[in-house]
Amino acid sequence: MTYPLRDYVQPSLDWMAARIEEDNPSVEFNIEYADSKCSDEGMIEILTNNNWTKRKKQFDAMLGPVCAPAARQALLYGKVHDMTVITPGATAAHFNDKYPE
């Protein structure tokens, strides 16, 4: 099952990458899409099965996931591997009960 937002996000990102690459030949985007199934397990599966850890130097940033359970794993991965994670669906409020001050 594909997350419904992907129907909107993927064409927009593909369009953006094509326009930027057209205007700036020295810039190259390599965008990979995956479905986290909005779960911890789904995101862990993406990070392990797609060999993200072995290929981490090939990626500068992760866009998404858009839901808190999957974002938790993506953010932990980003912290450990020094990768920027941009996620519109998981705000700081989703995590304030995990690490009490």
N, C-alpha and C positions, 0 to 999 in steps of 0.2 A: 504494500500500500504506500502510495506517495503522499507526503504531507501536502495539503492543498495550496499552501503558500508557494510551493515550488513552481506551480504553474505561472505565477506572477514574477517571482524572483529570478528564476533561471533566464527567461528571455530578456529581462532588464539587464542582468549582469553580462550576458553574452553581447547585447547591443552596446553597452558601455565599453566593454573590452575592445570590441571591433572599432569603435570610434576613436578611442585613445590610441590604439595601435596604428590606425590610419594616419592620425595626426603626428604621431611620434614613433617612427620606425625603430628606434632603439629600445622601445618598451614592448615587452612581451608578457601576456597574461597566460597562465596555465590554470584554468579553473576546473576543479573536480567537484562533482555533485554526489551527495550520498544522503540516505534517509536514516536519521537517528531513531525513528519511530517514537520520538519524544520520550525516550527512556534512558536511564543509566546504562542498561545492558546494550541498547542499540548503539549508543555512542561508543561504548567500550569495544563493541564488535567492529565498528568502522575504524577505530584507531588501531586495533590489533590486526584485523584481517587485511586491511589495505596497506600494511607495513608503514604506517605514518612515522613510527619511531625511527625506522631505518632511513626514511626519505625526508626527515624533518628539515634538512638544509635546503630542500627544494621549495619549501613553502615559506612565505613571509607572513602570512596571516590566515586566520580561519574566520569566515563569515558565517555566523550562525553557530549553533542551532537556535531555533526560535522559541524553545520551551525550556523551562527551568531544570527539569530532571536531566536532560541531555546536556544542557549548558554547564551544569555542575561538573560533569566529567571533562568537557571541552576546556573549561577554565582551569581545572587542575592540570590537565595536559599542557595547556599554554604556559602555566606558571613553571612547571618542571622543565619544559623544553624551550623556555624563553621565546614564546610565539604569541603575537597579538591575537586576541579573540574578540571579534566584534559581533555582539548578539543583541538584537532588538527585543527579544522576548523574555530575557532573564535579567531583571533589574536587581540592584543591590538588596532590595527588600525581600527578594526570594531567599536570600542567604543569611539574613540577620539573625535567625534562630540557630544557625549552625556554629557560629563562633561568638559566644557571649563576651561582652566587654568586661 
